[in-house]
Amino acid sequence: MMENYRLVRPEHLNHHGYLFGGVLLKWLDEFGWMAATLEYPGSTFVTVAMDEISFKKRIKNGTILRFIIEKEKEGNTSVTYNAKVFSQSNNYNEEEVFTTKLTFVNISDHGKPTLLPHNVKNNSFE
């Protein structure tokens, strides 16, 4: 499991004063890519899928977001992670605001899918 945090600032907001959905997706893609890259050193990952995108709550300026990235499955050339996002309100209660699955494929120098290095010891996610 990998955990990250982000502070929502004015530059992340839309014209209604809430977090742009695309900014959240960018952060998820980045954190998912970091999880895969740390778990499989030396691999070159590209995003191939982000499933079931559904925003559950609006997110306002000053909100602290907590991102949880957990591996769901590993294939021969790809890996899929469950991603959950929680927001912390002023009374320090967390609520889930977003979930999705992120799939990354390992590619060769020629841009073709290539095998994951299964012999790499997982030191970041156990």
C-alpha positions as YAML, in Angstrom:
chain: A
units: angstrom
residues:
- id: 1
  name: MET
  ca: [0.00, 0.00, 0.00]
- id: 2
  name: MET
  ca: [1.14, 3.52, -0.78]
- id: 3
  name: GLU
  ca: [-0.29, 6.60, 0.91]
- id: 4
  name: ASN
  ca: [0.04, 10.21, -0.28]
- id: 5
  name: TYR
  ca: [-1.48, 13.54, 0.66]
- id: 6
  name: ARG
  ca: [-2.38, 16.70, -1.25]
- id: 7
  name: LEU
  ca: [-3.63, 20.10, -0.15]
- id: 8
  name: VAL
  ca: [-6.29, 21.59, -2.43]
- id: 9
  name: ARG
  ca: [-5.29, 25.18, -3.26]
- id: 10
  name: PRO
  ca: [-6.94, 27.98, -5.28]
- id: 11
  name: GLU
  ca: [-5.09, 27.06, -8.49]
- id: 12
  name: HIS
  ca: [-6.78, 23.61, -8.38]
- id: 13
  name: LEU
  ca: [-10.32, 25.01, -8.35]
- id: 14
  name: ASN
  ca: [-12.92, 25.43, -11.09]
- id: 15
  name: HIS
  ca: [-15.08, 28.55, -11.59]
- id: 16
  name: HIS
  ca: [-17.54, 27.25, -8.96]
- id: 17
  name: GLY
  ca: [-14.82, 27.11, -6.30]
- id: 18
  name: TYR
  ca: [-14.39, 23.33, -6.16]
- id: 19
  name: LEU
  ca: [-11.58, 21.00, -7.20]
- id: 20
  name: PHE
  ca: [-11.38, 20.35, -10.94]
- id: 21
  name: GLY
  ca: [-12.00, 16.65, -11.59]
- id: 22
  name: GLY
  ca: [-9.08, 16.58, -14.03]
- id: 23
  name: VAL
  ca: [-6.68, 17.74, -11.33]
- id: 24
  name: LEU
  ca: [-7.75, 14.85, -9.10]
- id: 25
  name: LEU
  ca: [-7.31, 12.41, -12.00]
- id: 26
  name: LYS
  ca: [-3.83, 13.80, -12.68]
- id: 27
  name: TRP
  ca: [-2.82, 13.26, -9.05]
- id: 28
  name: LEU
  ca: [-4.20, 9.70, -9.08]
- id: 29
  name: ASP
  ca: [-2.36, 8.87, -12.29]
- id: 30
  name: GLU
  ca: [0.87, 10.26, -10.84]
- id: 31
  name: PHE
  ca: [0.54, 8.41, -7.51]
- id: 32
  name: GLY
  ca: [-0.40, 5.16, -9.26]
- id: 33
  name: TRP
  ca: [2.58, 5.47, -11.59]
- id: 34
  name: MET
  ca: [4.87, 6.08, -8.58]
- id: 35
  name: ALA
  ca: [3.50, 2.99, -6.82]
- id: 36
  name: ALA
  ca: [4.15, 0.81, -9.88]
- id: 37
  name: THR
  ca: [7.60, 2.29, -10.50]
- id: 38
  name: LEU
  ca: [8.67, 1.79, -6.88]
- id: 39
  name: GLU
  ca: [7.33, -1.77, -6.85]
- id: 40
  name: TYR
  ca: [9.00, -2.72, -10.15]
- id: 41
  name: PRO
  ca: [12.29, -0.77, -10.37]
- id: 42
  name: GLY
  ca: [13.70, -0.37, -13.86]
- id: 43
  name: SER
  ca: [10.31, -0.75, -15.54]
- id: 44
  name: THR
  ca: [8.78, 1.82, -17.88]
- id: 45
  name: PHE
  ca: [5.08, 2.20, -17.16]
- id: 46
  name: VAL
  ca: [2.32, 3.89, -19.12]
- id: 47
  name: THR
  ca: [-1.29, 4.24, -18.04]
- id: 48
  name: VAL
  ca: [-3.67, 2.05, -20.05]
- id: 49
  name: ALA
  ca: [-6.88, 2.31, -18.02]
- id: 50
  name: MET
  ca: [-8.69, 4.19, -15.30]
- id: 51
  name: ASP
  ca: [-11.99, 2.47, -14.55]
- id: 52
  name: GLU
  ca: [-15.35, 3.67, -13.25]
- id: 53
  name: ILE
  ca: [-14.66, 7.33, -12.67]
- id: 54
  name: SER
  ca: [-17.28, 8.65, -10.26]
- id: 55
  name: PHE
  ca: [-16.90, 11.73, -8.12]
- id: 56
  name: LYS
  ca: [-18.86, 11.25, -4.87]
- id: 57
  name: LYS
  ca: [-18.44, 14.66, -3.18]
- id: 58
  name: ARG
  ca: [-17.38, 18.19, -4.03]
- id: 59
  name: ILE
  ca: [-13.96, 19.16, -2.72]
- id: 60
  name: LYS
  ca: [-13.31, 22.74, -1.62]
- id: 61
  name: ASN
  ca: [-10.22, 24.86, -1.18]
- id: 62
  name: GLY
  ca: [-8.10, 23.99, 1.85]
- id: 63
  name: THR
  ca: [-9.16, 20.34, 1.95]
- id: 64
  name: ILE
  ca: [-6.47, 17.79, 2.74]
- id: 65
  name: LEU
  ca: [-6.84, 14.74, 0.52]
- id: 66
  name: ARG
  ca: [-5.45, 11.32, 1.42]
- id: 67
  name: PHE
  ca: [-4.73, 8.92, -1.44]
- id: 68
  name: ILE
  ca: [-4.47, 5.15, -0.85]
- id: 69
  name: ILE
  ca: [-3.01, 3.06, -3.68]
- id: 70
  name: GLU
  ca: [-3.14, -0.75, -3.25]
- id: 71
  name: LYS
  ca: [-2.18, -3.44, -5.74]
- id: 72
  name: GLU
  ca: [-5.17, -5.49, -6.88]
- id: 73
  name: LYS
  ca: [-3.67, -7.78, -9.50]
- id: 74
  name: GLU
  ca: [-0.55, -8.44, -11.48]
- id: 75
  name: GLY
  ca: [-0.47, -9.77, -15.01]
- id: 76
  name: ASN
  ca: [2.43, -10.68, -17.26]
- id: 77
  name: THR
  ca: [2.98, -7.15, -18.57]
- id: 78
  name: SER
  ca: [0.55, -5.06, -16.52]
- id: 79
  name: VAL
  ca: [-0.41, -4.24, -12.96]
- id: 80
  name: THR
  ca: [-3.71, -2.88, -11.59]
- id: 81
  name: TYR
  ca: [-4.14, -0.81, -8.43]
- id: 82
  name: ASN
  ca: [-7.21, 0.17, -6.42]
- id: 83
  name: ALA
  ca: [-7.15, 3.88, -5.66]
- id: 84
  name: LYS
  ca: [-9.21, 5.55, -2.95]
- id: 85
  name: VAL
  ca: [-9.33, 9.24, -2.09]
- id: 86
  name: PHE
  ca: [-10.50, 10.57, 1.25]
- id: 87
  name: SER
  ca: [-11.12, 14.18, 2.27]
- id: 88
  name: GLN
  ca: [-10.66, 15.51, 5.75]
- id: 89
  name: SER
  ca: [-13.25, 17.98, 6.99]
- id: 90
  name: ASN
  ca: [-12.76, 20.69, 9.60]
- id: 91
  name: ASN
  ca: [-13.77, 18.31, 12.40]
- id: 92
  name: TYR
  ca: [-11.07, 15.83, 11.25]
- id: 93
  name: ASN
  ca: [-13.56, 13.22, 10.05]
- id: 94
  name: GLU
  ca: [-12.59, 11.55, 6.80]
- id: 95
  name: GLU
  ca: [-15.00, 10.64, 4.05]
- id: 96
  name: GLU
  ca: [-14.37, 8.75, 0.83]
- id: 97
  name: VAL
  ca: [-14.74, 11.10, -2.12]
- id: 98
  name: PHE
  ca: [-13.44, 9.02, -5.04]
- id: 99
  name: THR
  ca: [-12.44, 5.48, -6.02]
- id: 100
  name: THR
  ca: [-11.14, 3.92, -9.22]
- id: 101
  name: LYS
  ca: [-8.80, 1.27, -10.57]
- id: 102
  name: LEU
  ca: [-5.61, 2.21, -12.38]
- id: 103
  name: THR
  ca: [-3.89, -0.14, -14.82]
- id: 104
  name: PHE
  ca: [-0.33, 0.35, -16.04]
- id: 105
  name: VAL
  ca: [1.56, -1.64, -18.65]
- id: 106
  name: ASN
  ca: [5.33, -2.09, -18.71]
- id: 107
  name: ILE
  ca: [6.74, -1.17, -22.11]
- id: 108
  name: SER
  ca: [10.06, -1.79, -23.85]
- id: 109
  name: ASP
  ca: [12.28, 0.86, -25.41]
- id: 110
  name: HIS
  ca: [10.33, 0.22, -28.63]
- id: 111
  name: GLY
  ca: [6.97, 0.96, -26.96]
- id: 112
  name: LYS
  ca: [5.77, -2.66, -26.91]
- id: 113
  name: PRO
  ca: [4.39, -4.41, -23.80]
- id: 114
  name: THR
  ca: [7.13, -6.31, -21.99]
- id: 115
  name: LEU
  ca: [7.17, -8.70, -19.04]
- id: 116
  name: LEU
  ca: [7.10, -7.36, -15.51]
- id: 117
  name: PRO
  ca: [10.22, -8.15, -13.51]
- id: 118
  name: HIS
  ca: [8.54, -10.73, -11.22]
- id: 119
  name: ASN
  ca: [11.78, -11.51, -9.47]
- id: 120
  name: VAL
  ca: [12.00, -8.04, -7.90]
- id: 121
  name: LYS
  ca: [11.54, -8.15, -4.11]
- id: 122
  name: ASN
  ca: [8.59, -5.98, -3.11]
- id: 123
  name: ASN
  ca: [10.01, -3.76, -0.38]
- id: 124
  name: SER
  ca: [7.45, -0.94, -0.55]
- id: 125
  name: PHE
  ca: [4.07, -2.62, -0.45]
- id: 126
  name: GLU
  ca: [4.19, -5.58, 1.96]
...
